[in-house]
Amino acid sequence: MKFVPVLLSVCIGLGAFSFSSETKANDQLAVTLCEYIAVDDKGRVRKALKSSRVKVRNIFGSIQCNGNNILRHAIASNAVETGKLIVKGLPKSALSDGADIAWAESNGHGSSPLIAEIKKRAGL
């Protein structure tokens, strides 16, 4: 009779630990990617994505670096190589609205080489 409540509490406890470790891993990945993008280290960005088994398109909306998405962070950091990697990893539909281009132009980054890459990928 006492076995069921004990088993239930163990399952709940293990479930709580599994969620917290996943969150910490995602936070660490976000910090790592933001740092590598800021220094334009394309190889390390690629390695971090591969070791975490994620794709740019899957994390694009959820990672923020200094209040910007990872593409805007690359534009602001003048990280051309990692920016190209991000643009190639995104679906055309994510770029076709032109929001990132408008953001870059309004924040003084209109001459960034990444703007041409975004336009080329999105077909603008």
Buried (B, 14 or more C-beta within 10 A) or exposed (E): EEEEEEEEEEEEEEEEEEEEEEEEEBEEBBEBBBBBBBEBBBEBBBEBBEEBEBEBEEBBEEBEBEEBBBBBBBBBBEBBBBBBBBBEBBEEEBBEEEEBBEBBBEEEBEEBEBBEBBBEBBEE
